[in-house]
């Protein structure tokens, strides 16, 4: 669903046939100061089918050139959310980052979510790794 401030903007789409993510664009102008976060609206609402989620991810070019990322990457848009898609951007760079309406600000993937139910057990099955973590496989 397109909101009034999203009029005239492209719908999410893949830049190339081999692209995994679909580009999301900003619906408003914004400036994000160095070290700051900003919430950038897209002018779109979506209904994600049950059993799926949308994942929002940073754009590598913005990360490399400007230090722009998503602080909660990948961000999850749940199937029962009906509000506007908005992207939290964080500026890890040393200059203010200007977002212009229509700029590509993030990429979005549609992912299946498998239903699971946890149950308590007295012990876990063994594995070669056991409880090793935090770099333990790199030695």
HELIX and SHEET records of a PDB file:
HELIX    1   1 UNK A    4  UNK A    6  5                                   3    
HELIX    2   2 UNK A   60  UNK A   66  1                                   7    
HELIX    3   3 UNK A  136  UNK A  138  5                                   3    
SHEET    1   A 4 UNK A  22  UNK A  25  0                                        
SHEET    2   A 4 UNK A 104  UNK A 112 -1                                        
SHEET    3   A 4 UNK A  52  UNK A  57 -1                                        
SHEET    4   A 4 UNK A  75  UNK A  77 -1                                        
SHEET    1   B 2 UNK A  30  UNK A  32  0                                        
SHEET    2   B 2 UNK A  97  UNK A  99 -1                                        
SHEET    1   C 3 UNK A  37  UNK A  45  0                                        
SHEET    2   C 3 UNK A  84  UNK A  91 -1                                        
SHEET    3   C 3 UNK A  68  UNK A  69 -1                                        
END                                                                             
